[in-house]
Amino acid sequence: MNVLDVAENSVAAGSTLTCITVAIDTAAHRLTVTIADNGRGMDAQTVQRVTDPFYTTRTTRKVGLGLPLFREAAEATGGGLTIRSQPGQGTTVEATFTLGHIDLAPLGDLSGTVISLIQCNPQLDFVYRVWSDGEEFTLDTRELREILEGVSLSTPQVAVFLRQYLQEHTENLLKRSTQI
Amino acid sequence: MKSLEELAAIRDRMKGIVNMREADPNNIRVVVGMATCGIAAGARPVLNAFTEEVARRELNNVTVTQTGCIGICQYEPVVEVFQPGKEKVTYVKMTPEKVQRVIGEHLVGGTPVAEYTIGAAQR
């Protein structure tokens, strides 16, 4: 799934704290992926246009496929995408998917996605939360920063550790998304 | 299972070194193209390979980072190596296997791996 694309939008929007939440509710057959930021937000008119593939804020090209593809992926499973945004307040993108649906795309290497985000934007904060049938794991770069005492989150040794740490702690939780 | 206590140990090991890295005039920057085109072509394993190998060899003058689309999507995964006082080297169609040689011969040895560069690919 192209969570990275969507989260990069948050980074580009000047977000200093981006929260990525993956919630798996096997009883309800529901998977929810939420990306919430405190970036510059969008007005209502822009929100309506962002899932149009031919709308983008980029000036280098005329297509922007991050959100349109995310919406497609969600809708293909009978779910959908909602965007809440307020100028100056930030944006929340929430995609719901139906677990067990034949068209559900695999979650992919989410740990890798989150680690690349952190490693490549070491000055920004991210909260990554995985919730799975009541069990929860949270990684918060603000806590990591406290432990690191000034050592950068982009230090290769730190990134390697975090990747393994994330993988170990979320593997079993995320596995449930494919076990229906 | 890994715990955050290990992170504190890494911090203690890295503390002195990191300050050196920032100020080091020989600081090498490895930039991996991580736009959709790069990721689709397999940039993430390449970024991971660089990160892991740089950490393993404790190359403390090397920073690994990412950028967006460089504009040559047909050559992805693309990796650029910036070294102060030297011309930028652009590697194309990178794989984790190629990373080993780039690190050994270029980042450590100082000689770019010519056959992996964009110059060789365009010929």
Boltz contact constraints between the chains, C-beta under 6 A:
constraints:
  - contact:
      token1: [A, 112]
      token2: [B, 44]
      max_distance: 6.0
  - contact:
      token1: [A, 120]
      token2: [B, 65]
      max_distance: 6.0
  - contact:
      token1: [A, 120]
      token2: [B, 66]
      max_distance: 6.0
  - contact:
      token1: [A, 147]
      token2: [B, 7]
      max_distance: 6.0
  - contact:
      token1: [A, 147]
      token2: [B, 8]
      max_distance: 6.0
  - contact:
      token1: [A, 148]
      token2: [B, 11]
      max_distance: 6.0
  - contact:
      token1: [A, 149]
      token2: [B, 11]
      max_distance: 6.0
  - contact:
      token1: [A, 151]
      token2: [B, 11]
      max_distance: 6.0
  - contact:
      token1: [A, 151]
      token2: [B, 14]
      max_distance: 6.0
  - contact:
      token1: [A, 151]
      token2: [B, 15]
      max_distance: 6.0
  - contact:
      token1: [A, 151]
      token2: [B, 18]
      max_distance: 6.0
  - contact:
      token1: [A, 155]
      token2: [B, 14]
      max_distance: 6.0
  - contact:
      token1: [A, 156]
      token2: [B, 51]
      max_distance: 6.0
  - contact:
      token1: [A, 156]
      token2: [B, 54]
      max_distance: 6.0
  - contact:
      token1: [A, 156]
      token2: [B, 55]
      max_distance: 6.0
  - contact:
      token1: [A, 156]
      token2: [B, 64]
      max_distance: 6.0
  - contact:
      token1: [A, 157]
      token2: [B, 10]
      max_distance: 6.0
  - contact:
      token1: [A, 157]
      token2: [B, 14]
      max_distance: 6.0
  - contact:
      token1: [A, 157]
      token2: [B, 55]
      max_distance: 6.0
  - contact:
      token1: [A, 158]
      token2: [B, 10]
      max_distance: 6.0
  - contact:
      token1: [A, 159]
      token2: [B, 51]
      max_distance: 6.0
  - contact:
      token1: [A, 160]
      token2: [B, 52]
      max_distance: 6.0
  - contact:
      token1: [A, 160]
      token2: [B, 55]
      max_distance: 6.0
  - contact:
      token1: [A, 161]
      token2: [B, 10]
      max_distance: 6.0
  - contact:
      token1: [A, 164]
      token2: [B, 2]
      max_distance: 6.0
  - contact:
      token1: [A, 165]
      token2: [B, 2]
      max_distance: 6.0
  - contact:
      token1: [A, 168]
      token2: [B, 1]
      max_distance: 6.0
  - contact:
      token1: [A, 168]
      token2: [B, 2]
      max_distance: 6.0
